Amino acid sequence: MPPAGGRPAFRVTAIGMFAAGFMLLLGAAAAVVAAQITTKALAAWISMGYSAGACACTVTALVLGRRR
């Protein structure tokens, strides 16, 4: 049930998805830096996962933007 104001407490918006994608992109860049410093393969895999998440968030934001 929505709160007394009538609006749901948590809404997924296109801007919010772009923001989440940007944060994931920053995480991917940080993982690349960590991979360069530590020379461990795990950081590269984490970077690829974050990049895939950023792409998914961007596509979702584009789909949400078209619904309006």
C-alpha positions as CSV (number, residue, x, y, z in Angstrom):
1,M,0.0,0.0,0.0
2,P,1.3,3.5,-0.8
3,P,1.9,5.9,2.1
4,A,-0.8,8.4,3.1
5,G,0.3,10.9,0.5
6,G,-0.8,8.5,-2.3
7,R,2.6,8.3,-3.9
8,P,4.8,5.2,-3.6
9,A,7.8,5.6,-1.4
10,F,10.2,4.2,-4.1
11,R,9.8,4.8,-7.8
12,V,12.1,3.8,-10.6
13,T,12.7,6.7,-12.9
14,A,14.8,7.2,-16.0
15,I,17.0,9.8,-14.3
16,G,17.5,7.4,-11.3
17,M,18.5,4.6,-13.7
18,F,21.0,6.9,-15.5
19,A,22.4,7.8,-12.1
20,A,22.7,4.1,-11.1
21,G,24.4,3.4,-14.4
22,F,26.9,6.2,-13.9
23,M,27.7,4.9,-10.4
24,L,28.3,1.5,-11.8
25,L,30.5,3.0,-14.5
26,L,32.6,4.7,-11.8
27,G,32.9,1.4,-10.0
28,A,34.1,-0.2,-13.2
29,A,36.8,2.5,-13.6
30,A,37.8,1.9,-10.0
31,A,38.0,-1.8,-10.6
32,V,40.3,-1.2,-13.6
33,V,42.6,0.9,-11.4
34,A,42.6,-1.8,-8.8
35,A,43.4,-4.4,-11.5
36,Q,46.4,-2.3,-12.7
37,I,47.7,-1.9,-9.2
38,T,47.2,-5.4,-7.8
39,T,47.6,-7.4,-11.1
40,K,44.8,-9.8,-10.1
41,A,42.3,-11.1,-12.6
42,L,39.3,-10.8,-10.2
43,A,39.3,-7.0,-10.5
44,A,39.0,-7.3,-14.3
45,W,36.0,-9.6,-13.9
46,I,34.4,-7.2,-11.4
47,S,35.0,-4.3,-13.9
48,M,33.3,-6.3,-16.7
49,G,30.3,-7.0,-14.4
50,Y,30.0,-3.4,-13.4
51,S,30.2,-2.4,-17.1
52,A,27.4,-4.8,-18.0
53,G,25.3,-3.4,-15.1
54,A,25.9,0.1,-16.4
55,C,24.7,-0.9,-19.9
56,A,21.6,-2.6,-18.4
57,C,20.8,0.5,-16.4
58,T,21.2,2.7,-19.5
59,V,18.9,0.5,-21.6
60,T,16.3,0.4,-18.8
61,A,16.5,4.2,-18.5
62,L,15.9,4.6,-22.3
63,V,12.9,2.2,-22.1
64,L,11.5,4.1,-19.2
65,G,12.0,7.4,-21.0
66,R,10.0,6.2,-24.0
67,R,7.0,5.3,-21.9
68,R,6.4,9.0,-21.0
